[in-house]
Amino acid sequence: MRTPAVSVPGESLPDFSGVDLAALYDRSERPALSVVLEGLLARPRTEHDTFAAFEDTP
């Protein structure tokens, strides 16, 4: 079993941006992970197409 990635206060989070999601999807035998990967694969993968929005209005 692998040791999970753990964030330590004050340190940067691990960078998983290089993970090949399509290859992981093809190898996955976990139904829940497959559903999550389908959603991630449907999202834009370039910085130009990606944005984050946060709305703090009632």
C-alpha positions in Angstrom: 0.0 0.0 0.0 1.3 3.5 -0.8 1.7 6.2 1.7 -0.8 9.0 0.9 0.4 12.5 0.1 0.1 14.7 3.1 0.2 18.4 3.2 2.3 20.0 5.9 1.5 23.5 7.1 3.7 26.1 5.4 4.8 23.7 2.6 3.6 23.5 -1.0 1.0 20.9 -2.0 2.3 18.1 -4.2 2.1 18.9 -7.9 0.0 16.2 -9.7 -0.6 18.2 -12.9 1.6 15.8 -14.9 -0.6 12.8 -14.2 -2.0 11.2 -17.3 -5.6 11.1 -16.4 -6.7 9.2 -19.5 -4.1 6.4 -18.8 -5.3 6.3 -15.2 -8.9 6.1 -16.3 -8.0 3.2 -18.6 -6.3 1.3 -15.7 -8.8 2.1 -13.0 -10.8 -0.8 -11.5 -12.5 1.5 -9.0 -16.0 2.7 -10.1 -15.9 5.8 -7.9 -12.5 6.8 -9.3 -13.6 6.3 -12.8 -16.6 8.7 -12.3 -14.2 11.3 -10.9 -11.8 10.9 -13.7 -14.6 11.2 -16.3 -15.4 14.6 -14.8 -11.8 15.7 -14.8 -11.2 14.6 -18.4 -14.2 16.6 -19.5 -12.7 19.8 -18.1 -10.3 22.1 -20.0 -6.7 21.1 -19.6 -4.9 24.3 -20.6 -4.2 27.4 -18.5 -5.9 29.5 -21.2 -9.2 27.6 -20.8 -9.1 27.2 -17.1 -10.3 29.6 -14.5 -11.4 29.6 -10.9 -14.3 31.6 -9.6 -15.3 32.3 -6.0 -18.4 34.1 -5.1 -18.9 35.3 -1.6 -22.4 36.8 -1.9 -25.5 35.7 0.0 
